[in-house]
Amino acid sequence: MATFSPIPGYTLGTAFTGLGLVGLFLPKTAYETFGLPLELLPGQQGISPMLYAKGVRDLCFGITYLVLQYKGMNEAVTVLSQALCLVALGDGLIVWTYGGRKLKVKAFGHWFGILGLGFWSTWRM
């Protein structure tokens, strides 16, 4: 098995951890970053609980990347990256469908992520 630089694994881990923390502590910013219009609960000032679930999801992705890379599990980092391409596909479809005219274009950000992560992780195989 080839030896790979740990930098991409740590970079992805840090990025996903950051996205997760934004989702948990700055949910209004997370809506815009993700590509969905702000969705307040009816009759309340609160944010939809689903955004907090997304924050936890991204935080878990980040921690998983960091731990796998720290343990030197390069194949696991690669497989996780390929699996997250499916997550990016789904996220892009959600934004395309529900983002509205103004935010619909953000779906391409999710899909371009598939290209980068997909090519990189396939190259590592």
N, CA, C and O atoms as a Tinker XYZ file with bonds, in Angstrom:
   500  protein
     1  N      0.836000   -1.178000    0.000000    73     2
     2  CA     0.000000    0.000000    0.000000    64     1     3
     3  C      0.883000    1.243000    0.000000    63     2     4     5
     4  O      1.875000    1.304000    0.726000    81     3
     5  N      0.527000    2.218000   -0.803000    73     3     6
     6  CA     1.293000    3.451000   -0.899000    64     5     7
     7  C      1.134000    4.275000    0.378000    63     6     8     9
     8  O      0.135000    4.173000    1.090000    81     7
     9  N      2.142000    5.085000    0.640000    73     7    10
    10  CA     2.079000    5.992000    1.776000    64     9    11
    11  C      1.545000    7.324000    1.287000    63    10    12    13
    12  O      2.067000    7.898000    0.331000    81    11
    13  N      0.507000    7.815000    1.942000    73    11    14
    14  CA    -0.117000    9.067000    1.542000    64    13    15
    15  C      0.132000   10.137000    2.589000    63    14    16    17
    16  O      0.306000    9.847000    3.773000    81    15
    17  N      0.145000   11.363000    2.133000    73    15    18
    18  CA     0.286000   12.491000    3.046000    64    17    19
    19  C     -0.932000   12.551000    3.962000    63    18    20    21
    20  O     -2.053000   12.336000    3.502000    81    19
    21  N     -0.739000   12.837000    5.235000    73    19    22
    22  CA    -1.871000   12.959000    6.145000    64    21    23
    23  C     -2.585000   14.305000    6.032000    63    22    24    25
    24  O     -3.655000   14.485000    6.613000    81    23
    25  N     -2.011000   15.238000    5.300000    73    23    26
    26  CA    -2.571000   16.591000    5.241000    64    25    27
    27  C     -4.009000   16.611000    4.730000    63    26    28    29
    28  O     -4.845000   17.261000    5.357000    81    27
    29  N     -4.352000   15.931000    3.619000    73    27    30
    30  CA    -5.749000   15.967000    3.170000    64    29    31
    31  C     -6.733000   15.416000    4.207000    63    30    32    33
    32  O     -7.814000   15.977000    4.387000    81    31
    33  N     -6.378000   14.340000    4.880000    73    31    34
    34  CA    -7.268000   13.775000    5.894000    64    33    35
    35  C     -7.515000   14.743000    7.033000    63    34    36    37
    36  O     -8.647000   14.909000    7.488000    81    35
    37  N     -6.442000   15.384000    7.495000    73    35    38
    38  CA    -6.590000   16.365000    8.572000    64    37    39
    39  C     -7.332000   17.615000    8.093000    63    38    40    41
    40  O     -8.099000   18.213000    8.847000    81    39
    41  N     -7.101000   18.004000    6.838000    73    39    42
    42  CA    -7.798000   19.168000    6.285000    64    41    43
    43  C     -9.294000   18.902000    6.185000    63    42    44    45
    44  O    -10.104000   19.737000    6.587000    81    43
    45  N     -9.662000   17.738000    5.648000    73    43    46
    46  CA   -11.080000   17.388000    5.550000    64    45    47
    47  C    -11.709000   17.267000    6.932000    63    46    48    49
    48  O    -12.836000   17.713000    7.147000    81    47
    49  N    -10.988000   16.670000    7.859000    73    47    50
    50  CA   -11.498000   16.543000    9.222000    64    49    51
    51  C    -11.747000   17.887000    9.866000    63    50    52    53
    52  O    -12.776000   18.097000   10.509000    81    51
    53  N    -10.808000   18.796000    9.693000    73    51    54
    54  CA   -10.958000   20.134000   10.257000    64    53    55
    55  C    -12.110000   20.882000    9.592000    63    54    56    57
    56  O    -12.879000   21.566000   10.267000    81    55
    57  N    -12.230000   20.754000    8.267000    73    55    58
    58  CA   -13.307000   21.440000    7.543000    64    57    59
    59  C    -14.678000   20.934000    7.981000    63    58    60    61
    60  O    -15.570000   21.733000    8.264000    81    59
    61  N    -14.851000   19.629000    8.041000    73    59    62
    62  CA   -16.143000   19.086000    8.460000    64    61    63
    63  C    -16.440000   19.411000    9.922000    63    62    64    65
    64  O    -17.588000   19.680000   10.276000    81    63
    65  N    -15.419000   19.388000   10.768000    73    63    66
    66  CA   -15.626000   19.757000   12.167000    64    65    67
    67  C    -16.083000   21.209000   12.253000    63    66    68    69
    68  O    -16.990000   21.537000   13.019000    81    67
    69  N    -15.457000   22.070000   11.468000    73    67    70
    70  CA   -15.866000   23.475000   11.429000    64    69    71
    71  C    -17.294000   23.652000   10.950000    63    70    72    73
    72  O    -18.054000   24.430000   11.527000    81    71
    73  N    -17.666000   22.932000    9.895000    73    71    74
    74  CA   -19.049000   23.003000    9.402000    64    73    75
    75  C    -20.034000   22.540000   10.468000    63    74    76    77
    76  O    -21.103000   23.127000   10.634000    81    75
    77  N    -19.672000   21.497000   11.181000    73    75    78
    78  CA   -20.535000   20.996000   12.241000    64    77    79
    79  C    -20.713000   22.011000   13.351000    63    78    80    81
    80  O    -21.825000   22.207000   13.842000    81    79
    81  N    -19.632000   22.656000   13.750000    73    79    82
    82  CA   -19.717000   23.662000   14.807000    64    81    83
    83  C    -20.529000   24.873000   14.364000    63    82    84    85
    84  O    -21.283000   25.439000   15.155000    81    83
    85  N    -20.379000   25.273000   13.102000    73    83    86
    86  CA   -21.198000   26.370000   12.574000    64    85    87
    87  C    -22.673000   25.984000   12.632000    63    86    88    89
    88  O    -23.512000   26.792000   13.029000    81    87
    89  N    -22.989000   24.752000   12.237000    73    87    90
    90  CA   -24.376000   24.290000   12.275000    64    89    91
    91  C    -24.964000   24.303000   13.671000    63    90    92    93
    92  O    -26.153000   24.573000   13.844000    81    91
    93  N    -24.148000   24.016000   14.659000    73    91    94
    94  CA   -24.636000   23.965000   16.035000    64    93    95
    95  C    -24.697000   25.337000   16.698000    63    94    96    97
    96  O    -25.613000   25.608000   17.475000    81    95
    97  N    -23.732000   26.201000   16.400000    73    95    98
    98  CA   -23.647000   27.466000   17.126000    64    97    99
    99  C    -24.027000   28.697000   16.310000    63    98   100   101
   100  O    -24.317000   29.745000   16.888000    81    99
   101  N    -24.032000   28.598000   14.997000    73    99   102
   102  CA   -24.436000   29.697000   14.113000    64   101   103
   103  C    -25.404000   29.160000   13.061000    63   102   104   105
   104  O    -25.100000   29.189000   11.868000    81   103
   105  N    -26.556000   28.675000   13.491000    73   103   106
   106  CA   -27.448000   27.982000   12.550000    64   105   107
   107  C    -27.938000   28.842000   11.390000    63   106   108   109
   108  O    -28.138000   28.324000   10.291000    81   107
   109  N    -28.135000   30.132000   11.603000    73   107   110
   110  CA   -28.584000   30.980000   10.492000    64   109   111
   111  C    -27.514000   31.049000    9.405000    63   110   112   113
   112  O    -27.834000   31.037000    8.216000    81   111
   113  N    -26.269000   31.120000    9.802000    73   111   114
   114  CA   -25.160000   31.104000    8.842000    64   113   115
   115  C    -25.092000   29.758000    8.130000    63   114   116   117
   116  O    -24.814000   29.696000    6.932000    81   115
   117  N    -25.344000   28.694000    8.861000    73   115   118
   118  CA   -25.285000   27.350000    8.276000    64   117   119
   119  C    -26.342000   27.168000    7.194000    63   118   120   121
   120  O    -26.087000   26.507000    6.187000    81   119
   121  N    -27.525000   27.746000    7.390000    73   119   122
   122  CA   -28.558000   27.655000    6.355000    64   121   123
   123  C    -28.045000   28.225000    5.044000    63   122   124   125
   124  O    -28.150000   27.593000    3.992000    81   123
   125  N    -27.488000   29.434000    5.120000    73   123   126
   126  CA   -27.022000   30.092000    3.905000    64   125   127
   127  C    -25.841000   29.349000    3.281000    63   126   128   129
   128  O    -25.767000   29.203000    2.061000    81   127
   129  N    -24.929000   28.887000    4.117000    73   127   130
   130  CA   -23.774000   28.144000    3.620000    64   129   131
   131  C    -24.211000   26.870000    2.907000    63   130   132   133
   132  O    -23.679000   26.528000    1.851000    81   131
   133  N    -25.173000   26.175000    3.485000    73   131   134
   134  CA   -25.663000   24.928000    2.901000    64   133   135
   135  C    -26.415000   25.185000    1.603000    63   134   136   137
   136  O    -26.280000   24.436000    0.635000    81   135
   137  N    -27.217000   26.262000    1.593000    73   135   138
   138  CA   -27.967000   26.605000    0.387000    64   137   139
   139  C    -29.467000   26.507000    0.527000    63   138   140   141
   140  O    -30.175000   26.362000   -0.470000    81   139
   141  N    -29.970000   26.585000    1.761000    73   139   142
   142  CA   -31.413000   26.542000    1.975000    64   141   143
   143  C    -31.894000   27.856000    2.568000    63   142   144   145
   144  O    -31.155000   28.514000    3.300000    81   143
   145  N    -33.133000   28.248000    2.256000    73   143   146
   146  CA   -33.670000   29.454000    2.881000    64   145   147
   147  C    -33.901000   29.205000    4.371000    63   146   148   149
   148  O    -34.185000   28.083000    4.792000    81   147
   149  N    -33.775000   30.269000    5.155000    73   147   150
   150  CA   -33.981000   30.165000    6.596000    64   149   151
   151  C    -35.394000   29.688000    6.875000    63   150   152   153
   152  O    -36.365000   30.253000    6.372000    81   151
   153  N    -35.498000   28.649000    7.677000    73   151   154
   154  CA   -36.783000   28.014000    7.959000    64   153   155
   155  C    -37.052000   28.105000    9.459000    63   154   156   157
   156  O    -36.558000   27.296000   10.245000    81   155
   157  N    -37.840000   29.100000    9.836000    73   155   158
   158  CA   -38.194000   29.240000   11.243000    64   157   159
   159  C    -39.380000   28.343000   11.554000    63   158   160   161
   160  O    -40.230000   28.091000   10.700000    81   159
   161  N    -39.420000   27.875000   12.769000    73   159   162
   162  CA   -40.559000   27.063000   13.193000    64   161   163
   163  C    -41.803000   27.934000   13.251000    63   162   164   165
   164  O    -41.706000   29.101000   13.630000    81   163
   165  N    -42.970000   27.409000   12.888000    73   163   166
   166  CA   -44.199000   28.201000   12.906000    64   165   167
   167  C    -44.469000   28.773000   14.299000    63   166   168   169
   168  O    -44.488000   28.048000   15.293000    81   167
   169  N    -44.677000   30.099000   14.344000    73   167   170
   170  CA   -45.029000   30.751000   15.599000    64   169   171
   171  C    -43.887000   30.862000   16.593000    63   170   172   173
   172  O    -44.111000   31.238000   17.743000    81   171
   173  N    -42.662000   30.542000   16.176000    73   171   174
   174  CA   -41.524000   30.596000   17.093000    64   173   175
   175  C    -40.355000   31.294000   16.411000    63   174   176   177
   176  O    -40.354000   31.503000   15.198000    81   175
   177  N    -39.388000   31.639000   17.199000    73   175   178
   178  CA   -38.181000   32.255000   16.665000    64   177   179
   179  C    -37.077000   31.223000   16.442000    63   178   180   181
   180  O    -36.010000   31.555000   15.926000    81   179
   181  N    -37.328000   29.985000   16.826000    73   179   182
   182  CA   -36.296000   28.951000   16.752000    64   181   183
   183  C    -36.009000   28.477000   15.348000    63   182   184   185
   184  O    -36.803000   28.673000   14.428000    81   183
   185  N    -34.877000   27.862000   15.206000    73   183   186
   186  CA   -34.435000   27.277000   13.942000    64   185   187
   187  C    -34.939000   25.839000   13.876000    63   186   188   189
   188  O    -35.108000   25.187000   14.907000    81   187
   189  N    -35.179000   25.352000   12.670000    73   187   190
   190  CA   -35.615000   23.971000   12.501000    64   189   191
   191  C    -34.610000   23.015000   13.146000    63   190   192   193
   192  O    -33.407000   23.149000   12.926000    81   191
   193  N    -35.084000   22.061000   13.932000    73   191   194
   194  CA   -34.181000   21.101000   14.581000    64   193   195
   195  C    -33.357000   20.277000   13.588000    63   194   196   197
   196  O    -32.300000   19.761000   13.950000    81   195
   197  N    -33.818000   20.149000   12.359000    73   195   198
   198  CA   -33.066000   19.368000   11.371000    64   197   199
   199  C    -31.688000   19.971000   11.097000    63   198   200   201
   200  O    -30.742000   19.256000   10.766000    81   199
   201  N    -31.587000   21.290000   11.239000    73   199   202
   202  CA   -30.285000   21.897000   11.014000    64   201   203
   203  C    -29.293000   21.476000   12.089000    63   202   204   205
   204  O    -28.106000   21.305000   11.812000    81   203
   205  N    -29.773000   21.310000   13.302000    73   203   206
   206  CA   -28.890000   20.842000   14.368000    64   205   207
   207  C    -28.457000   19.393000   14.102000    63   206   208   209
   208  O    -27.328000   19.011000   14.412000    81   207
   209  N    -29.350000   18.600000   13.532000    73   207   210
   210  CA   -28.988000   17.225000   13.164000    64   209   211
   211  C    -27.890000   17.240000   12.100000    63   210   212   213
   212  O    -26.967000   16.427000   12.144000    81   211
   213  N    -27.994000   18.164000   11.149000    73   211   214
   214  CA   -26.952000   18.295000   10.130000    64   213   215
   215  C    -25.636000   18.729000   10.765000    63   214   216   217
   216  O    -24.571000   18.254000   10.371000    81   215
   217  N    -25.703000   19.623000   11.740000    73   215   218
   218  CA   -24.494000   20.049000   12.440000    64   217   219
   219  C    -23.807000   18.892000   13.146000    63   218   220   221
   220  O    -22.585000   18.752000   13.086000    81   219
   221  N    -24.600000   18.063000   13.814000    73   219   222
   222  CA   -24.044000   16.885000   14.487000    64   221   223
   223  C    -23.460000   15.922000   13.458000    63   222   224   225
   224  O    -22.397000   15.341000   13.678000    81   223
   225  N    -24.155000   15.753000   12.338000    73   223   226
   226  CA   -23.672000   14.870000   11.263000    64   225   227
   227  C    -22.305000   15.325000   10.772000    63   226   228   229
   228  O    -21.374000   14.524000   10.675000    81   227
   229  N    -22.187000   16.619000   10.462000    73   227   230
   230  CA   -20.919000   17.130000    9.952000    64   229   231
   231  C    -19.818000   17.058000   11.006000    63   230   232   233
   232  O    -18.667000   16.762000   10.684000    81   231
   233  N    -20.163000   17.324000   12.249000    73   231   234
   234  CA   -19.190000   17.214000   13.336000    64   233   235
   235  C    -18.676000   15.778000   13.448000    63   234   236   237
   236  O    -17.480000   15.557000   13.640000    81   235
   237  N    -19.572000   14.811000   13.329000    73   235   238
   238  CA   -19.169000   13.396000   13.380000    64   237   239
   239  C    -18.297000   13.021000   12.189000    63   238   240   241
   240  O    -17.332000   12.272000   12.344000    81   239
   241  N    -18.623000   13.533000   10.997000    73   239   242
   242  CA   -17.767000   13.288000    9.831000    64   241   243
   243  C    -16.363000   13.822000   10.101000    63   242   244   245
   244  O    -15.372000   13.142000    9.837000    81   243
   245  N    -16.285000   15.038000   10.627000    73   243   246
   246  CA   -14.990000   15.653000   10.889000    64   245   247
   247  C    -14.172000   14.883000   11.903000    63   246   248   249
   248  O    -12.988000   14.624000   11.689000    81   247
   249  N    -14.802000   14.517000   13.006000    73   247   250
   250  CA   -14.093000   13.762000   14.044000    64   249   251
   251  C    -13.643000   12.408000   13.500000    63   250   252   253
   252  O    -12.551000   11.935000   13.816000    81   251
   253  N    -14.490000   11.793000   12.683000    73   251   254
   254  CA   -14.128000   10.498000   12.093000    64   253   255
   255  C    -12.899000   10.633000   11.202000    63   254   256   257
   256  O    -11.974000    9.826000   11.296000    81   255
   257  N    -12.882000   11.654000   10.334000    73   255   258
   258  CA   -11.697000   11.894000    9.505000    64   257   259
   259  C    -10.455000   12.064000   10.372000    63   258   260   261
   260  O     -9.422000   11.446000   10.114000    81   259
   261  N    -10.557000   12.902000   11.398000    73   259   262
   262  CA    -9.395000   13.192000   12.238000    64   261   263
   263  C     -8.879000   11.947000   12.951000    63   262   264   265
   264  O     -7.672000   11.715000   13.006000    81   263
   265  N     -9.788000   11.153000   13.493000    73   263   266
   266  CA    -9.379000    9.946000   14.217000    64   265   267
   267  C     -8.783000    8.913000   13.261000    63   266   268   269
   268  O     -7.744000    8.319000   13.551000    81   267
   269  N     -9.441000    8.701000   12.124000    73   267   270
   270  CA    -8.917000    7.726000   11.162000    64   269   271
   271  C     -7.533000    8.131000   10.668000    63   270   272   273
   272  O     -6.640000    7.294000   10.533000    81   271
   273  N     -7.367000    9.426000   10.399000    73   271   274
   274  CA    -6.060000    9.879000    9.923000    64   273   275
   275  C     -5.014000    9.768000   11.025000    63   274   276   277
   276  O     -3.881000    9.361000   10.769000    81   275
   277  N     -5.385000   10.127000   12.241000    73   275   278
   278  CA    -4.457000   10.024000   13.375000    64   277   279
   279  C     -3.993000    8.582000   13.585000    63   278   280   281
   280  O     -2.833000    8.333000   13.914000    81   279
   281  N     -4.914000    7.642000   13.391000    73   279   282
   282  CA    -4.588000    6.219000   13.549000    64   281   283
   283  C     -3.837000    5.656000   12.335000    63   282   284   285
   284  O     -3.416000    4.499000   12.344000    81   283
   285  N     -3.673000    6.477000   11.295000    73   283   286
   286  CA    -2.957000    6.026000   10.104000    64   285   287
   287  C     -3.764000    5.090000    9.224000    63   286   288   289
   288  O     -3.194000    4.306000    8.464000    81   287
   289  N     -5.058000    5.161000    9.316000    73   287   290
   290  CA    -5.938000    4.269000    8.554000    64   289   291
   291  C     -6.284000    4.919000    7.209000    63   290   292   293
   292  O     -7.407000    5.374000    6.988000    81   291
   293  N     -5.291000    4.949000    6.324000    73   291   294
   294  CA    -5.448000    5.635000    5.042000    64   293   295
   295  C     -6.565000    5.058000    4.185000    63   294   296   297
   296  O     -7.300000    5.804000    3.538000    81   295
   297  N     -6.698000    3.744000    4.177000    73   295   298
   298  CA    -7.774000    3.134000    3.382000    64   297   299
   299  C     -9.140000    3.552000    3.911000    63   298   300   301
   300  O    -10.063000    3.775000    3.128000    81   299
   301  N     -9.277000    3.659000    5.213000    73   299   302
   302  CA   -10.551000    4.075000    5.797000    64   301   303
   303  C    -10.854000    5.530000    5.455000    63   302   304   305
   304  O    -12.009000    5.878000    5.210000    81   303
   305  N     -9.832000    6.385000    5.437000    73   303   306
   306  CA   -10.020000    7.784000    5.035000    64   305   307
   307  C    -10.514000    7.833000    3.594000    63   306   308   309
   308  O    -11.398000    8.624000    3.263000    81   307
   309  N     -9.947000    6.996000    2.745000    73   307   310
   310  CA   -10.342000    6.947000    1.340000    64   309   311
   311  C    -11.783000    6.468000    1.184000    63   310   312   313
   312  O    -12.555000    7.066000    0.435000    81   311
   313  N    -12.144000    5.411000    1.874000    73   311   314
   314  CA   -13.508000    4.872000    1.779000    64   313   315
   315  C    -14.517000    5.878000    2.332000    63   314   316   317
   316  O    -15.586000    6.062000    1.751000    81   315
   317  N    -14.190000    6.526000    3.440000    73   315   318
   318  CA   -15.076000    7.555000    3.992000    64   317   319
   319  C    -15.278000    8.675000    2.980000    63   318   320   321
   320  O    -16.391000    9.173000    2.817000    81   319
   321  N    -14.218000    9.069000    2.307000    73   319   322
   322  CA   -14.317000   10.126000    1.299000    64   321   323
   323  C    -15.240000    9.722000    0.161000    63   322   324   325
   324  O    -16.031000   10.534000   -0.319000    81   323
   325  N    -15.143000    8.477000   -0.271000    73   323   326
   326  CA   -16.029000    8.017000   -1.341000    64   325   327
   327  C    -17.477000    7.955000   -0.873000    63   326   328   329
   328  O    -18.389000    8.292000   -1.628000    81   327
   329  N    -17.690000    7.531000    0.352000    73   327   330
   330  CA   -19.055000    7.492000    0.886000    64   329   331
   331  C    -19.634000    8.900000    0.997000    63   330   332   333
   332  O    -20.824000    9.105000    0.756000    81   331
   333  N    -18.797000    9.865000    1.361000    73   331   334
   334  CA   -19.294000   11.231000    1.506000    64   333   335
   335  C    -19.631000   11.869000    0.164000    63   334   336   337
   336  O    -20.320000   12.889000    0.118000    81   335
   337  N    -19.152000   11.278000   -0.924000    73   335   338
   338  CA   -19.593000   11.738000   -2.244000    64   337   339
   339  C    -21.095000   11.520000   -2.401000    63   338   340   341
   340  O    -21.781000   12.341000   -3.010000    81   339
   341  N    -21.605000   10.424000   -1.858000    73   339   342
   342  CA   -23.055000   10.183000   -1.898000    64   341   343
   343  C    -23.799000   11.190000   -1.035000    63   342   344   345
   344  O    -24.890000   11.634000   -1.394000    81   343
   345  N    -23.219000   11.549000    0.094000    73   343   346
   346  CA   -23.826000   12.568000    0.954000    64   345   347
   347  C    -23.894000   13.896000    0.203000    63   346   348   349
   348  O    -24.914000   14.583000    0.242000    81   347
   349  N    -22.808000   14.254000   -0.480000    73   347   350
   350  CA   -22.781000   15.501000   -1.246000    64   349   351
   351  C    -23.806000   15.477000   -2.380000    63   350   352   353
   352  O    -24.429000   16.498000   -2.675000    81   351
   353  N    -23.982000   14.330000   -3.010000    73   351   354
   354  CA   -24.999000   14.203000   -4.053000    64   353   355
   355  C    -26.379000   14.474000   -3.470000    63   354   356   357
   356  O    -27.156000   15.245000   -4.033000    81   355
   357  N    -26.681000   13.842000   -2.348000    73   355   358
   358  CA   -27.975000   14.056000   -1.696000    64   357   359
   359  C    -28.160000   15.485000   -1.240000    63   358   360   361
   360  O    -29.234000   16.058000   -1.420000    81   359
   361  N    -27.126000   16.073000   -0.650000    73   359   362
   362  CA   -27.219000   17.466000   -0.207000    64   361   363
   363  C    -27.487000   18.388000   -1.391000    63   362   364   365
   364  O    -28.308000   19.302000   -1.299000    81   363
   365  N    -26.800000   18.150000   -2.495000    73   363   366
   366  CA   -27.022000   18.963000   -3.685000    64   365   367
   367  C    -28.437000   18.837000   -4.219000    63   366   368   369
   368  O    -29.039000   19.829000   -4.633000    81   367
   369  N    -28.970000   17.627000   -4.212000    73   367   370
   370  CA   -30.355000   17.432000   -4.671000    64   369   371
   371  C    -31.345000   18.140000   -3.752000    63   370   372   373
   372  O    -32.340000   18.693000   -4.222000    81   371
   373  N    -31.084000   18.129000   -2.456000    73   371   374
   374  CA   -31.953000   18.834000   -1.508000    64   373   375
   375  C    -31.923000   20.332000   -1.787000    63   374   376   377
   376  O    -32.969000   20.979000   -1.827000    81   375
   377  N    -30.735000   20.884000   -1.979000    73   375   378
   378  CA   -30.617000   22.318000   -2.254000    64   377   379
   379  C    -31.270000   22.656000   -3.589000    63   378   380   381
   380  O    -31.966000   23.665000   -3.697000    81   379
   381  N    -31.055000   21.834000   -4.595000    73   379   382
   382  CA   -31.646000   22.083000   -5.916000    64   381   383
   383  C    -33.171000   22.084000   -5.827000    63   382   384   385
   384  O    -33.835000   22.905000   -6.459000    81   383
   385  N    -33.713000   21.172000   -5.048000    73   383   386
   386  CA   -35.163000   21.032000   -4.945000    64   385   387
   387  C    -35.793000   22.089000   -4.045000    63   386   388   389
   388  O    -36.863000   22.609000   -4.362000    81   387
   389  N    -35.146000   22.412000   -2.930000    73   387   390
   390  CA   -35.776000   23.261000   -1.917000    64   389   391
   391  C    -35.082000   24.602000   -1.695000    63   390   392   393
   392  O    -35.555000   25.404000   -0.890000    81   391
   393  N    -33.993000   24.861000   -2.376000    73   391   394
   394  CA   -33.245000   26.092000   -2.144000    64   393   395
   395  C    -33.894000   27.338000   -2.697000    63   394   396   397
   396  O    -33.521000   28.451000   -2.327000    81   395
   397  N    -34.860000   27.165000   -3.578000    73   395   398
   398  CA   -35.478000   28.336000   -4.187000    64   397   399
   399  C    -34.588000   28.907000   -5.279000    63   398   400   401
   400  O    -33.440000   28.499000   -5.454000    81   399
   401  N    -35.144000   29.848000   -5.996000    73   399   402
   402  CA   -34.454000   30.416000   -7.154000    64   401   403
   403  C    -33.100000   31.036000   -6.774000    63   402   404   405
   404  O    -32.113000   30.867000   -7.490000    81   403
   405  N    -33.062000   31.745000   -5.659000    73   403   406
   406  CA   -31.844000   32.452000   -5.260000    64   405   407
   407  C    -30.725000   31.504000   -4.826000    63   406   408   409
   408  O    -29.560000   31.737000   -5.150000    81   407
   409  N    -31.061000   30.459000   -4.111000    73   407   410
   410  CA   -30.046000   29.584000   -3.524000    64   409   411
   411  C    -29.793000   28.302000   -4.318000    63   410   412   413
   412  O    -28.874000   27.544000   -4.005000    81   411
   413  N    -30.609000   28.063000   -5.344000    73   411   414
   414  CA   -30.496000   26.824000   -6.121000    64   413   415
   415  C    -29.084000   26.596000   -6.660000    63   414   416   417
   416  O    -28.621000   25.458000   -6.739000    81   415
   417  N    -28.416000   27.666000   -7.022000    73   415   418
   418  CA   -27.076000   27.560000   -7.606000    64   417   419
   419  C    -26.072000   26.949000   -6.616000    63   418   420   421
   420  O    -25.048000   26.412000   -7.036000    81   419
   421  N    -26.352000   27.024000   -5.324000    73   419   422
   422  CA   -25.438000   26.448000   -4.331000    64   421   423
   423  C    -25.374000   24.924000   -4.423000    63   422   424   425
   424  O    -24.455000   24.310000   -3.880000    81   423
   425  N    -26.331000   24.316000   -5.098000    73   423   426
   426  CA   -26.277000   22.863000   -5.304000    64   425   427
   427  C    -25.000000   22.481000   -6.048000    63   426   428   429
   428  O    -24.430000   21.415000   -5.811000    81   427
   429  N    -24.556000   23.359000   -6.949000    73   427   430
   430  CA   -23.341000   23.056000   -7.711000    64   429   431
   431  C    -22.112000   22.992000   -6.806000    63   430   432   433
   432  O    -21.171000   22.256000   -7.103000    81   431
   433  N    -22.106000   23.738000   -5.723000    73   431   434
   434  CA   -21.005000   23.646000   -4.762000    64   433   435
   435  C    -20.901000   22.258000   -4.166000    63   434   436   437
   436  O    -19.806000   21.722000   -3.999000    81   435
   437  N    -22.057000   21.676000   -3.844000    73   435   438
   438  CA   -22.066000   20.305000   -3.320000    64   437   439
   439  C    -21.586000   19.329000   -4.394000    63   438   440   441
   440  O    -20.806000   18.418000   -4.118000    81   439
   441  N    -22.062000   19.534000   -5.611000    73   439   442
   442  CA   -21.720000   18.609000   -6.691000    64   441   443
   443  C    -20.266000   18.746000   -7.136000    63   442   444   445
   444  O    -19.640000   17.750000   -7.500000    81   443
   445  N    -19.715000   19.964000   -7.112000    73   443   446
   446  CA   -18.292000   20.125000   -7.428000    64   445   447
   447  C    -17.438000   19.451000   -6.359000    63   446   448   449
   448  O    -16.344000   18.963000   -6.642000    81   447
   449  N    -17.944000   19.430000   -5.140000    73   447   450
   450  CA   -17.256000   18.703000   -4.073000    64   449   451
   451  C    -17.131000   17.224000   -4.396000    63   450   452   453
   452  O    -16.139000   16.583000   -4.049000    81   451
   453  N    -18.151000   16.686000   -5.064000    73   451   454
   454  CA   -18.103000   15.279000   -5.484000    64   453   455
   455  C    -16.938000   15.067000   -6.447000    63   454   456   457
   456  O    -16.209000   14.082000   -6.343000    81   455
   457  N    -16.771000   15.994000   -7.379000    73   455   458
   458  CA   -15.684000   15.851000   -8.354000    64   457   459
   459  C    -14.330000   15.832000   -7.655000    63   458   460   461
   460  O    -13.513000   14.942000   -7.891000    81   459
   461  N    -14.098000   16.817000   -6.797000    73   459   462
   462  CA   -12.811000   16.888000   -6.114000    64   461   463
   463  C    -12.568000   15.700000   -5.205000    63   462   464   465
   464  O    -11.527000   15.048000   -5.286000    81   463
   465  N    -13.528000   15.422000   -4.342000    73   463   466
   466  CA   -13.384000   14.319000   -3.392000    64   465   467
   467  C    -13.377000   12.976000   -4.116000    63   466   468   469
   468  O    -12.636000   12.065000   -3.745000    81   467
   469  N    -14.202000   12.862000   -5.145000    73   467   470
   470  CA   -14.285000   11.610000   -5.902000    64   469   471
   471  C    -13.002000   11.290000   -6.649000    63   470   472   473
   472  O    -12.502000   10.167000   -6.583000    81   471
   473  N    -12.463000   12.287000   -7.368000    73   471   474
   474  CA   -11.211000   12.061000   -8.096000    64   473   475
   475  C    -10.069000   11.771000   -7.132000    63   474   476   477
   476  O     -9.271000   10.859000   -7.353000    81   475
   477  N     -9.998000   12.558000   -6.058000    73   475   478
   478  CA    -8.918000   12.367000   -5.089000    64   477   479
   479  C     -8.982000   10.983000   -4.451000    63   478   480   481
   480  O     -7.970000   10.287000   -4.363000    81   479
   481  N    -10.166000   10.589000   -4.009000    73   479   482
   482  CA   -10.278000    9.294000   -3.326000    64   481   483
   483  C    -10.105000    8.124000   -4.296000    63   482   484   485
   484  O     -9.583000    7.079000   -3.907000    81   483
   485  N    -10.529000    8.280000   -5.539000    73   483   486
   486  CA   -10.323000    7.227000   -6.535000    64   485   487
   487  C     -8.834000    7.096000   -6.858000    63   486   488   489
   488  O     -8.328000    5.984000   -7.011000    81   487
   489  N     -8.142000    8.211000   -6.959000    73   487   490
   490  CA    -6.700000    8.185000   -7.199000    64   489   491
   491  C     -5.984000    7.436000   -6.069000    63   490   492   493
   492  O     -5.003000    6.734000   -6.315000    81   491
   493  N     -6.465000    7.582000   -4.848000    73   491   494
   494  CA    -5.834000    6.920000   -3.698000    64   493   495
   495  C     -6.079000    5.416000   -3.691000    63   494   496   497
   496  O     -5.338000    4.682000   -3.037000    81   495
   497  N     -7.086000    4.945000   -4.391000    73   495   498
   498  CA    -7.367000    3.506000   -4.421000    64   497   499
   499  C     -6.281000    2.836000   -5.209000    63   498   500
   500  O     -6.301000    1.616000   -5.373000    81   499
